[in-house]
Amino acid sequence: MKNVFLLINALLFMALNGCGVYTFNGSTLPSYMKTIDIPLFRNLSLEPNIADEITTELNKKMVSDNLLRVVTEQGDATLYGEVRSYLNEPYIYGTTEVRQVTVDQYIVRITADVDFVDNKKDHSMFKGAVTGEGIYNFATEQESVGRQKAITDLVRKILEKSVQSW
């Protein structure tokens, strides 16, 4: 009985002491990857300034989340992108008493092609299309609210698929 008690205490001690050993920062990038440059995204959509806003938001998020140090050129990695489309379309419909259809909510969808390149090994670590969405209430909000939500969602998804997925 005494041996069982000692064994349980030893296991409990190891388990409790081991809790502080493991950390997770959301990224398992190669250890040599410390810096990233993010050139201005190209804009293939008809929406003005959208590429600037996305690039700025990516830089801010990269810095605030302390993922990689952002440099102006020749980083250990480069995140290229181009905005393919910007859509603002009806999302939730309603009806009136006189059988007219109304739009209650709209959704902004932004799709970008992204290429996350490891410059040290000269290969793409992630390449693909990413779409961000932002829903807004047409009666109380402007399209800019949906736009900002879509940009935030797009940036989050880009980082999840590129920097944070490693």
Protein Blocks (a to p, Z undefined) as FASTA:
>chain_A
ZZmmmmmmmmmmmmmmmmmmpccehiacdfklmbdcddddddfbfbehklmmmmmmmmmm
mmmnomaccdfbhpfbdcddddfbdcdddfbdcddfkopacdfbdcdddddddddddfkl
opafbgcdddddddddfklmcfklmmmmmmmmmmmmmmmmmmmmZZ
